Amino acid sequence: MIRVSSTEFGKEVGRYQDAALSQPVVVTRNGRDRTVMISAEEYQRLKRRDRQVFVAGELPDEIAEAVGRSEMGARHAPLDDLIKDWKP
């Protein structure tokens, strides 16, 4: 990952556009991360992943199995107390 100030980025936009084709370019302002430039291909890949939605009955087996194997983090254990006596 490349990290560059907004001033430097403005001076050499083309250079950083080329770099973003192979790795993210973080643009900073006053020393803080402000924006990230990525390739259009990577952006489209992320958008496709973001929009993956399944109806419960159509969930692929590998995803359903992964959900079944997952465990809740210990920090959420108090939530069990909220539902222990719950009845539909």
Secondary structure, DSSP 4 states (H G I P E B T S, - for coil): -EEEEHHHHHHTHHHHHHHTTTS-EEEEETTEEEEEE--HHHHHHHHHHHT----GGG--HHHHHHHHH----GGGTHHHHHHTT---
